[in-house]
Amino acid sequence: MMAPASPDAALIIARLESLASPDDAAGMARFGIRGSRVLGVPVKTLRAIARETGRNHAMAETLWASGIHEARILASIVAEPKWVDLAQMEQWVADLDSWDLCDQCCTNLWVRTPFARNQALVWSEREAEFVKRAGFVLTVQVAGKDKDAPAELLQSYLARAEQEAHDERNFVKKAVNWAIREIGQRSAELNAAAIAVAQRLQASDARTARWVGSDALRELTSAKVAQRVARRDR
């Protein structure tokens, strides 16, 4: 099956370039968004453009190939999950150069593919910073959105998070922390398992692991999470 022909992606790229804001791009850099070509176009504008164009996988591929940060975020929104294969996922994940592009791809696109559950484990064991982050952000998305994901899979995600919680890189450790917290809100059983992981990490000799455990534990033992878990277990 072939994707339908692309609208004129060049016109969309020209539109994005016309909306460029160097001041906004500089502001994004202060928040760690430093892709190869950042224009400073806000995500809400990208979503408005996506509503105008609709989904089109061929257009998404052309937008991604441009190398422009905002064009790649737009690509993750307009790409069609049914035409995503593992080869394309591996190509795109290797191109990731910022945490927000990573998170947008996981949230907008990759979690909607049949490969999401396994790639969360595959990528979270890789060494490259944004590939590893993608593995844990995809873990978060599966835990939060895939209602049929079995408890055994989520337990394996917890084990991987505990294994990688020593990684001192900021964008990795925050994603590991996020994954533990999200899994722990899935059910009472998984909440108890996530708390146990957080407690072990809190007692670790490694500073990063202690931070991950302590921060996760605060949320996992909060009244808000207890109420959420109780609602989900009804």
N, C-alpha and C positions, 0 to 999 in steps of 0.2 A: 504494500500500500504506500502511495506517495502522498506527501503533504501537498496541499493546494499551493498555487503560485503565490509568491509574496507580493504584498503591496510595495510601493516604492520606498524601501527602507532608507534609501539615500535622502528622501525628503524628510523622513522622521529624524534622521541623524542631523540634518541641517537645522531642523527646528530645535532640537536639543542644543545645538551649538549656539543658536541665536538667543537661547534662554540662559546662557552661561553667566555665572556671577563669580568673579574671582574672589570677592569678599566672602561669599558663602562657602566657596571651596576652601578658603583659608580657615574658616570656622570649622568646617568638617575635619580638616587636618588636625585641629586641636583635640578632636574627639577620636583620633586614631584612624580616620578614614583617609588613606593616602594611596589610592590606586594610581595606576600609571597615567590616566587622563581623567581627572575629576573636574567636572564642569561647575558643580555647585547648584544643580537643579534638584529641588526637593522631591521626595518620594511621592507626595500627594499629587504633584504635577505629573509624574510618571504614570500614576494610576489613572489620572484623568485621560491621558493620551491612550492608555491601554483600553479604556472604556470606548474610546472613539474607534480604535482600530479593530478591537475584538482579538480573539486568539488566532494566531497564524504561526505555525512552526517554522516555515521557511523564513519568514521575516525575523523570527527570534534568532535563528542561526546567523543571519546577516548582521543583526544588531550586535550579537555576541562577538562576531569576528572583527567588528570595528575597534575593539579594545577600549572603548569609552566606558567609563565607570557607570554612568547613568543609563547608557544604552544596554549594558549588560544586566542591570537591574530590571529594566523594561523587558528585556528578553526573558527573564525568569517569570515575568507576569504573563506574557502573551504566548509563551511556548505551550504546546499541547502535550500533556503527560502521556497520552496514548502513543505518541511518536518518539518518546524518549527511550533510548536503549542504553545499555551499560557503557558502550564505547563513548557515547556522547557525555554521559555523566562523568566518566573518567577524564575526558578532555576538558570539560568545564571546571571540574573541581581542581584540576592541575593549574588552571588559570587564575584561581582565586588569589586576590592580593589585598583584601581588606575584610574586616569582620562583618561589616554590614552587607556586603555582597554575598558573603558566605551565608549569612542568616536569611537573606531574601531568597536565595536559591533553595535552601532547605524548606522554608516556609511556603513559598509560592508554588514550587514545582516538585522538588524531589520527593517530598512526603506523599505526593499523589501518584507516584509510580509504584509498580509491583516490586521494585528493587529496594525500597526504602528500609525495610526491616533488616535485611542483610548488610546493606551498605553502611548502616550505622555502626555495625561491628567491624566491618572491613576498614573503614576510614578511621575509626577511633583508635586503631592500632598503628596507623601510619605515623611517620615522624614529622612530615611537613606541617608547619603550624596551622595553616588554614584548612588543610585536609583533615587533620585531627579535630579541629574545631567543628568542621562540617559533620564529622561522625557523631559528635556529642550533641550538636544542635539538631541533627536528624533524630537522634535518640529522644530528645525533648519533644519533637514533633510527633513521632510515633507514639510516645507515651501519652501525649495529650489528645491526639486526634484519631488514632487507630483503635477503635473500640473493640475490635476483635483480636488485638495483639494478645497472645497468651501470657500468663503470669511467668511461665518459664523463660520466655524471651526477655521480659523486663527484668527478671532476676539476673540474666546473663549481662544485661546492660549495667546493672548495679555493680556486678563483679568487675566489669571493664572500667567503670568509673573509679572504683576503689584502686584498681591497678594503676591508673594513669593520674591519680590525684597528686602525685609528687611533681608533676610538670610545672615549672615555675613561670612559664610564659603566660602573660596576663590574659590573653584571649583564649588560651586553652583552659587555664584553671577556672575561669569564670564559666565556661561552657560545661566543664565537669561538675561544678557546683550546681549549675542550673539543671543538669540532667538528674542528679540525685534528688533535688527538690521536686522536680516534676514527677518522677517515678513514684516518689513517696506520697503523692496526692491521688494516686490511682485507686487504691483500696486500703483497707485496714491491714491486710497481710503485707502489702508492699510498703506501707507506711512504717510498719514495725521493722521490716528488713532494711529500709533506707535509714532509719534511726540507728540501727545497729552498725551500719557502715559508717555513718557520720560519727558515731561515738568512737569507733576504732581509729578513724582518721584524726579525730580530735586528740587522741592519746599518742599520736605518732611522734617520732623524733624529727620528722621533716616539717619545716615551717609552713610550706605551701599546703601540705596535706592537713596540718592542724587548722589552717585558715579555712580550707574547703569544708572540713568537718564541722567546725564551730559555726560557720555561717549557715550551713545547711541545717544544722540541728536547731538553731533558733526558729527557723520557719517550720520545720517538720513537727516540732512540738508545740506550735502555737495553736490558740483556740480557733483561729480562722481555718487552718488546715484540718483540724479535727472535725469541724463542722462540714467542710467540703467532703472529706472522706466518708463521714456518716451519711451524707446525702447520696453519694455514689454507691454505697453498699446496701442501700435500701432495696 
